[in-house]
Amino acid sequence: MGVMADDKEFEGKLAVCWSCKGPVGSAALFCGTCGAVQPPREADHFARLGLARSFDIDGAELQKRYFALQAKLHPDRFAGKSAKERAASLAQTTGLNEAYHALKQPLERAAYLLRLAGVEPSTESSGTVDDPELLMESLERREGLMAAETEDDAREILAGAERDADACVRGLSAAFAKGDLEQAAKLVTRLKYLNKLGEEARRQMTRLRGSARC
C-alpha cells in the first residue's frame, strides 16, 4: 500500500507534558491530565488533523476538523495563560495552518504524500522534467494560448486543461491506492503543469476581454 502503510506510525508514542509531567500522546494538542496546551511534536499533517494518511480524503471533513481545532487553539483563548502556554498555542495554530493548506488541494496533498514516502517529484519550473511527451504538450498548448485571438479561444484551452486536471486527480487516487509511487510522481508533475496552464489561460482571458472592450 506504499505511503498508506504508515497510517499508525505516530499512534502509541508518548511524550511528557511540560506542565504536569504526565504522559501525553505525541500528536496530542492538550494534556489529558492537566489540560495544558502541548507544543507541536513529531506528527505528519494527517496525524495533526486526525486523518488517515491517504490521498482520498473528504474535503468537508478536513475543513470541519481544521476549524474545530483552530477554535480550540486560537491564541486569544490563552491570553491569560503563561507565556509558555501562549507560545504552545501559537505554534499549534501555525502547525494546523500548514497541515490544512498542505492537504486541502489534490496537488499539494499528493506531493506531500510522495515526500513522506521519500519521493521528490520533478517539476516543470526546475527544468528537471524527464518526460519529452509532457514537454512537447506544454510547448504546443502554450503556443496555442499565446495565439488565442478571442476570449472564447482562451476559454477552450482552459476547459481542456481543467478536464485533464480532473483526470490526473482520478489517476492519482488509483496510483496511491495501488502504491504505485512512480506513476503518482508522474501525475503530480503533469497536474502541476495543467494547473499552471489553467492560471495562464485565465490571465489570457482577462487580457483578451479587456482588448475586446477597447
TORKOL-635059 format. One record per atom (N, C-alpha, C): residue in three letters; x, y, z. Coordinates in steps of 0.05 Angstrom, whole numbers, padded with zeros to 5 digits, always signed. Each point is the difference from the previous one (the first is absolute). Layout:
N
AlaXYZ ...
***
This chain:
214
Met+00016-00024+00000 Met-00016+00024+00000 Met+00017+00025+00000 Gly+00026-00002-00003 Gly+00018+00023-00003 Gly-00002+00019+00024 Val-00008+00025-00006 Val+00000+00021+00021 Val-00022-00004+00020 Met-00019-00018-00006 Met-00021-00004+00020 Met+00008-00019+00022 Ala+00023-00012-00003 Ala+00008-00021+00019 Ala+00007+00011+00028 Asp+00005+00027+00002 Asp+00008+00012+00025 Asp-00021+00016+00013 Asp-00026-00006-00005 Asp-00022+00016+00011 Asp+00002+00002+00030 Lys+00010-00022+00014 Lys+00000+00001+00029 Lys+00028+00004+00011 Glu+00016+00012-00016 Glu+00028+00004+00008 Glu+00003+00015+00026 Phe-00018+00019+00005 Phe+00003+00017+00024 Phe-00018-00009+00023 Glu-00017-00020-00006 Glu-00018-00009+00022 Glu+00016-00016+00020 Gly-00006+00004+00025 Gly+00013-00015+00021 Gly+00026+00013+00010 Lys+00010+00020-00014 Lys+00024+00014+00010 Lys-00009+00019+00022 Leu+00016+00001+00021 Leu-00007+00017+00022 Leu+00022+00021+00004 Ala-00009+00023+00010 Ala+00018+00022+00008 Ala-00006+00007+00028 Val+00013+00021+00010 Val-00004+00009+00028 Val-00012+00029-00001 Cys-00021+00004+00014 Cys-00012+00027+00002 Cys+00020+00019+00013 Trp+00004+00023-00012 Trp+00019+00020+00010 Trp-00010+00011+00027 Ser-00027+00000+00005 Ser-00011+00012+00023 Ser-00002-00018+00024 Cys-00013-00024-00003 Cys-00004-00018+00023 Cys+00018-00024-00001 Lys+00016-00003-00022 Lys+00019-00022-00004 Lys-00015-00027-00003 Gly-00026+00001-00005 Gly-00014-00025-00005 Gly+00003-00009-00029 Pro-00008-00024-00007 Pro+00003-00011-00027 Pro-00021+00012-00019 Val+00009+00007-00024 Val-00019+00009-00021 Val+00008-00013-00026 Gly-00019-00003-00018 Gly+00006-00011-00027 Gly+00017+00019-00015 Ser+00017-00010-00018 Ser+00018+00017-00015 Ser-00015+00020-00018 Ala-00025-00006-00008 Ala-00015+00018-00017 Ala-00022+00015+00016 Ala+00000-00003+00027 Ala-00021+00012+00016 Ala+00003+00031+00000 Leu-00022+00013-00002 Leu+00000+00029+00002 Leu-00001+00010+00029 Phe-00014-00016+00017 Phe-00003+00008+00028 Phe+00008-00024+00018 Cys+00010+00006+00023 Cys+00006-00021+00020 Cys-00027-00010+00011 Gly-00003-00027+00001 Gly-00025-00011+00010 Gly-00002+00002+00030 Thr+00022+00006+00014 Thr+00000+00002+00029 Thr-00005+00028+00010 Cys+00016+00019-00010 Cys-00002+00028+00010 Cys-00013+00019-00020 Gly-00003-00009-00025 Gly-00014+00016-00020 Gly+00018+00021-00014 Ala+00025+00001+00006 Ala+00018+00020-00011 Ala+00004-00005-00030 Val+00002+00021-00016 Val+00006-00003-00028 Val+00028-00010-00003 Gln+00004-00019-00018 Gln+00026-00012-00004 Gln+00014+00012-00025 Pro+00026+00002+00001 Pro+00014+00010-00024 Pro-00002-00021-00022 Pro+00002+00008-00025 Pro-00001-00020-00022 Pro+00024-00019+00003 Arg-00006-00026-00004 Arg+00020-00020+00000 Arg+00000-00015-00026 Glu+00016-00021-00001 Glu+00002-00016-00025 Glu-00027-00011-00009 Ala-00009+00011-00022 Ala-00026-00010-00012 Ala-00002+00011-00028 Asp-00010-00016-00018 Asp-00003+00010-00027 Asp-00026+00016-00002 His-00005+00013-00023 His-00024+00017-00002 His-00026-00016+00003 Phe+00000-00025-00008 Phe-00025-00016+00003 Phe-00005-00005+00029 Ala+00021-00008+00015 Ala-00003-00006+00028 Ala-00008+00025+00015 Arg+00010+00023-00008 Arg-00006+00025+00014 Arg-00029+00006-00001 Leu-00013-00008-00023 Leu-00028+00005-00003 Leu-00018-00024+00005 Gly+00013-00022+00011 Gly-00015-00024+00007 Gly-00011-00015-00024 Leu+00015+00000-00022 Leu-00009-00013-00024 Leu+00019-00023-00007 Ala-00011-00021-00013 Ala+00017-00021-00010 Ala+00017+00010-00023 Arg+00024-00010-00003 Arg+00019+00008-00021 Arg-00009-00011-00026 Ser-00014+00016-00016 Ser-00011-00010-00025 Ser-00005+00024-00019 Phe+00002-00006-00026 Phe-00006+00021-00020 Phe-00030+00007+00000 Asp-00016-00021+00004 Asp-00029+00004-00001 Asp-00011+00008+00027 Ile-00003+00026+00003 Ile-00011+00010+00025 Ile-00025+00016-00006 Asp-00018+00002+00019 Asp-00025+00015-00002 Asp+00007+00030+00005 Gly-00003+00016-00020 Gly+00006+00029+00003 Gly-00016+00013+00021 Ala-00026-00007+00002 Ala-00017+00012+00020 Ala+00009-00008+00028 Glu+00008-00025+00003 Glu+00009-00010+00027 Glu+00026+00014+00007 Leu+00018+00003-00019 Leu+00025+00014+00004 Leu-00005+00028+00011 Gln-00018+00015-00014 Gln-00006+00027+00008 Gln-00013+00001+00028 Lys-00018-00019+00005 Lys-00013-00001+00026 Lys+00020-00004+00022 Arg+00018-00019-00004 Arg+00020-00006+00021 Arg+00018+00025+00004 Tyr+00008+00012-00022 Tyr+00018+00023+00002 Tyr-00012+00023+00016 Phe-00024+00007-00007 Phe-00013+00023+00014 Phe-00006-00007+00029 Ala-00007-00025+00005 Ala-00006-00008+00028 Ala+00026+00002+00017 Leu+00022-00009-00011 Leu+00025+00001+00015 Leu+00010+00029+00003 Gln-00003+00015-00021 Gln+00008+00028+00001 Gln-00015+00015+00022 Ala-00026-00006+00002 Ala-00016+00013+00021 Ala+00010-00006+00028 Lys+00009-00025+00004 Lys+00010-00008+00026 Lys+00028+00012+00006 Leu+00015+00005-00021 Leu+00028+00008+00004 Leu+00005+00030-00006 His-00020+00015-00007 His+00005+00028-00007 His+00014+00014+00023 Pro+00022+00015-00006 Pro+00015+00013+00021 Pro-00016+00018+00018 Asp-00022+00011-00010 Asp-00017+00018+00017 Asp-00011-00015+00024 Arg-00004-00026-00002 Arg-00011-00016+00022 Arg+00020-00004+00023 Phe+00026+00006-00006 Phe+00021-00004+00020 Phe+00014+00025+00008 Ala-00014+00023-00004 Ala+00012+00026+00007 Ala+00008+00002+00029 Gly-00016-00014+00018 Gly+00006+00002+00028 Gly+00018-00023+00011 Lys+00010-00016-00018 Lys+00017-00023+00008 Lys+00029+00008+00001 Ser+00017-00019+00007 Ser+00029+00006+00001 Ser+00011+00004-00028 Ala+00024+00012+00000 Ala+00013+00006-00026 Ala+00005-00026-00015 Lys+00007-00021+00015 Lys+00006-00026-00013 Lys-00025-00011-00013 Glu-00023+00002+00014 Glu-00024-00011-00012 Glu-00010+00017-00024 Arg+00004+00026+00002 Arg-00007+00018-00023 Arg+00017-00007-00024 Ala+00026-00005+00005 Ala+00018-00007-00022 Ala-00008-00027-00012 Ala-00008-00019+00017 Ala-00008-00027-00010 Ala-00025+00003-00017 Ser-00019+00017+00009 Ser-00025+00004-00015 Ser+00007+00012-00028 Leu+00017+00019-00001 Leu+00008+00013-00025 Leu+00013-00020-00018 Ala+00018-00016+00011 Ala+00015-00020-00016 Ala-00020-00022-00011 Gln-00019-00008+00017 Gln-00019-00020-00009 Gln-00018+00011-00022 Thr-00008+00026+00003 Thr-00016+00012-00021 Thr+00015+00002-00026 Thr+00025+00007+00001 Thr+00017+00002-00024 Thr+00002-00028-00013 Gly+00004-00021+00016 Gly+00002-00027-00010 Gly-00026-00009-00014 Leu-00022+00008+00012 Leu-00026-00007-00012 Leu-00004+00014-00026 Asn+00008+00025-00001 Asn-00003+00015-00025 Asn+00017-00013-00022 Glu+00024-00008+00006 Glu+00018-00013-00019 Glu-00012-00026-00009 Ala-00011-00016+00019 Ala-00012-00025-00007 Ala-00024+00003-00018 Tyr-00017+00018+00007 Tyr-00025+00004-00016 Tyr+00007+00009-00029 His+00018+00019-00003 His+00006+00009-00026 His+00016-00020-00017 Ala+00014-00019+00014 Ala+00014-00021-00015 Ala-00018-00022-00009 Leu-00023-00002+00013 Leu-00018-00023-00006 Leu-00025+00008-00015 Lys-00008+00025-00001 Lys-00026+00007-00011 Lys-00001-00002-00031 Gln+00023+00004-00013 Gln+00000-00002-00030 Gln+00013-00026-00008 Pro-00011-00013-00021 Pro+00010-00026-00009 Pro+00030+00000-00007 Leu+00009+00021-00013 Leu+00028+00002-00009 Leu+00019+00000+00025 Glu-00005+00018+00018 Glu+00017+00002+00024 Glu-00002-00025+00017 Arg-00024-00012+00002 Arg-00003-00024+00016 Arg+00015-00023-00012 Ala-00001-00003-00027 Ala+00015-00022-00013 Ala+00030+00004+00003 Ala+00009+00025-00004 Ala+00029+00005+00003 Ala+00009-00006+00028 Tyr-00016+00007+00020 Tyr+00007-00004+00028 Tyr+00001-00030+00006 Leu-00019-00016-00010 Leu+00001-00029+00004 Leu+00025-00012-00013 Leu+00007+00010-00023 Leu+00025-00011-00013 Leu+00024+00007+00017 Arg+00001+00024+00011 Arg+00023+00008+00017 Arg+00001-00017+00025 Leu-00023-00007+00011 Leu+00000-00017+00024 Leu+00012-00027-00007 Ala-00004-00009-00025 Ala+00011-00025-00009 Ala+00028+00002-00010 Gly+00012+00024+00001 Gly+00028+00003-00008 Gly+00003+00005-00030 Val-00022+00008-00013 Val+00001+00005-00029 Val-00004+00030-00005 Glu+00018+00013-00015 Glu-00003+00028-00006 Glu-00007+00003-00029 Pro-00025+00007-00007 Pro-00008+00002-00028 Pro+00015+00022-00014 Ser+00006-00004-00025 Ser+00013+00022-00015 Ser-00021+00020-00007 Thr+00009+00024-00007 Thr-00019+00022-00006 Thr+00009+00013-00026 Glu-00020+00011-00014 Glu+00006+00013-00025 Glu+00018+00024+00004 Ser-00005+00015+00022 Ser+00016+00025+00004 Ser+00029-00006+00007 Ser+00006-00023+00011 Ser+00027-00006+00007 Ser+00017-00009-00024 Gly-00013-00005-00023 Gly+00014-00009-00024 Gly+00009-00029+00002 Thr-00012-00016+00018 Thr+00009-00027+00003 Thr-00021-00021-00009 Val-00020+00010-00016 Val-00021-00019-00009 Val+00012-00018-00022 Asp+00000-00026+00007 Asp+00011-00020-00019 Asp-00024-00014-00014 Asp-00015+00016-00015 Asp-00023-00010-00014 Asp-00003+00016-00026 Pro+00012-00009-00022 Pro-00001+00015-00025 Pro-00029+00005-00010 Glu-00018-00019+00005 Glu-00027+00003-00009 Glu-00014+00023+00015 Leu+00005+00002+00026 Leu-00012+00022+00016 Leu+00012+00026-00008 Leu+00026+00001-00005 Leu+00013+00025-00008 Leu-00011+00009-00027 Met-00004-00018-00019 Met-00011+00007-00026 Met-00028+00010+00002 Glu-00016-00014+00017 Glu-00028+00009+00004 Glu+00000+00028+00012 Ser+00017+00005+00020 Ser+00001+00026+00013 Ser+00007+00022-00021 Leu+00019-00006-00017 Leu+00008+00020-00020 Leu-00023+00006-00019 Glu-00013-00021-00010 Glu-00022+00003-00019 Glu-00024+00015+00011 Arg-00007-00007+00025 Arg-00024+00013+00012 Arg+00006+00029+00007 Arg+00024+00006+00008 Arg+00007+00027+00006 Arg+00001+00017-00025 Glu+00010-00012-00021 Glu+00000+00014-00026 Glu-00028+00006-00009 Gly-00018-00020+00004 Gly-00028+00004-00007 Gly-00012+00022+00017 Leu+00007+00001+00025 Leu-00011+00021+00018 Leu+00010+00028-00008 Met+00025+00002-00008 Met+00011+00026-00008 Met-00013+00009-00026 Ala-00008-00020-00017 Ala-00012+00007-00026 Ala-00030+00005+00002 Ala-00011-00004+00024 Ala-00029+00004+00003 Ala-00008+00029-00007 Glu-00020+00003-00016 Glu-00008+00026-00009 Glu-00025+00010+00014 Thr-00015-00018+00012 Thr-00025+00008+00014 Thr-00001-00012+00027 Glu-00017+00010+00017 Glu-00004-00011+00027 Glu-00010-00029-00002 Asp-00016-00006-00019 Asp-00010-00027-00004 Asp+00022-00019-00007 Asp+00020+00009-00016 Asp+00023-00017-00006 Asp+00015-00008+00025 Ala+00005+00020+00017 Ala+00014-00006+00025 Ala-00017-00017+00019 Arg-00026+00005+00000 Arg-00018-00016+00017 Arg+00000-00029-00008 Glu+00002-00006-00026 Glu+00001-00028-00009 Glu+00025-00014+00010 Ile+00023+00015+00000 Ile+00025-00011+00010 Ile-00003-00005+00030 Leu-00012+00018+00015 Leu-00005-00003+00028 Leu-00017-00025+00006 Ala-00021-00003-00015 Ala-00018-00023+00004 Ala+00015-00026-00004 Gly+00017-00001-00021 Gly+00016-00024-00005 Gly+00019-00006+00023 Ala+00013+00021+00011 Ala+00018-00003+00022 Ala-00014-00010+00025 Glu-00024+00010+00005 Glu-00016-00008+00023 Glu-00009-00029-00003 Arg-00008-00008-00024 Arg-00008-00028-00004 Arg+00023-00019+00005 Asp+00023+00007-00010 Asp+00024-00017+00003 Asp+00009+00000+00029 Ala-00003+00022+00014 Ala+00007+00001+00029 Ala-00018-00018+00016 Asp-00026+00000-00006 Asp-00018-00019+00014 Asp+00008-00029-00005 Ala+00008-00006-00025 Ala+00009-00027-00006 Ala+00025-00007+00016 Cys+00018+00020+00003 Cys+00024-00005+00016 Cys-00007-00006+00029 Val-00019+00014+00011 Val-00008-00005+00028 Val-00011-00029+00003 Arg-00016-00008-00019 Arg-00010-00028+00001 Arg+00023-00020-00003 Gly+00019+00007-00017 Gly+00023-00018-00003 Gly+00017-00001+00025 Leu+00003+00022+00014 Leu+00015+00000+00025 Leu-00014-00017+00021 Ser-00026+00002+00001 Ser-00015-00017+00019 Ser+00006-00030-00005 Ala-00001-00008-00025 Ala+00006-00027-00007 Ala+00028-00008+00005 Ala+00019+00018-00006 Ala+00029-00006+00004 Ala+00006-00004+00029 Phe-00010+00018+00017 Phe+00006-00002+00029 Phe-00014-00025+00012 Ala-00024-00006-00010 Ala-00013-00024+00010 Ala+00016-00025-00006 Lys+00014-00001-00023 Lys+00016-00023-00007 Lys+00029+00002+00011 Gly+00007+00023+00012 Gly+00027+00003+00009 Gly+00020+00005-00022 Asp-00010+00010-00023 Asp+00017+00005-00023 Asp+00011+00028+00002 Leu+00022+00003+00014 Leu+00011+00027+00005 Leu+00012+00012-00025 Glu+00011-00017-00017 Glu+00012+00010-00025 Glu-00021+00014-00018 Gln-00023-00013-00002 Gln-00022+00011-00016 Gln-00011+00025+00014 Ala-00002-00001+00026 Ala-00010+00023+00015 Ala+00018+00024-00004 Ala+00026-00004+00000 Ala+00019+00022-00004 Ala-00003+00012-00028 Lys-00004-00017-00020 Lys-00004+00010-00027 Lys-00026+00017-00002 Leu-00021-00009+00013 Leu-00025+00014+00000 Leu+00001+00026+00015 Val+00016+00001+00022 Val+00004+00025+00014 Val+00013+00021-00018 Thr+00020-00008-00015 Thr+00014+00018-00018 Thr-00020+00011-00021 Arg-00015-00019-00011 Arg-00020+00008-00021 Arg-00021+00018+00012 Leu-00010-00006+00024 Leu-00021+00017+00012 Leu+00010+00028+00006 Lys+00025+00002+00008 Lys+00012+00026+00005 Lys+00000+00017-00025 Tyr+00009-00013-00022 Tyr+00000+00014-00026 Tyr-00028+00008-00008 Leu-00020-00017+00003 Leu-00027+00006-00008 Leu-00012+00023+00016 Asn+00006+00000+00026 Asn-00010+00022+00017 Asn+00012+00026-00008 Lys+00026-00001-00007 Lys+00013+00025-00009 Lys-00011+00009-00027 Leu-00005-00018-00018 Leu-00012+00006-00025 Leu-00028+00013+00004 Gly-00015-00011+00018 Gly-00026+00011+00007 Gly+00002+00029+00009 Glu+00019+00005+00018 Glu+00005+00028+00010 Glu+00007+00019-00023 Glu+00017-00009-00018 Glu+00008+00016-00023 Glu-00024+00005-00019 Ala-00017-00020-00003 Ala-00023+00003-00017 Ala-00020+00020+00012 Arg-00003+00000+00026 Arg-00018+00020+00012 Arg+00011+00028-00003 Arg+00026+00004+00003 Arg+00012+00026-00004 Arg-00003+00009-00029 Gln+00003-00019-00019 Gln-00003+00007-00028 Gln-00029+00007-00006 Met-00019-00014+00012 Met-00028+00007-00004 Met-00005+00029+00010 Thr+00011+00007+00022 Thr-00003+00027+00011 Thr+00011+00021-00019 Arg+00024-00005-00011 Arg+00013+00018-00019 Arg-00017+00003-00025 Leu-00009-00022-00011 Leu-00016+00001-00024 Leu-00027+00013+00004 Arg-00011-00004+00023 Arg-00026+00013+00007 Arg+00004+00031+00000 Gly+00023+00008+00012 Gly+00006+00029+00001 Gly+00005+00011-00027 Ser+00014-00015-00017 Ser+00005+00009-00027 Ser-00025+00003-00017 Ala-00019-00018+00005 Ala-00025+00000-00016 Ala-00017+00025+00007 Arg+00004+00011+00024 Arg-00016+00023+00009 Arg+00012+00026-00010 Cys+00025-00001-00008 Cys+00013+00025-00009 Cys-00010+00008-00028 
***
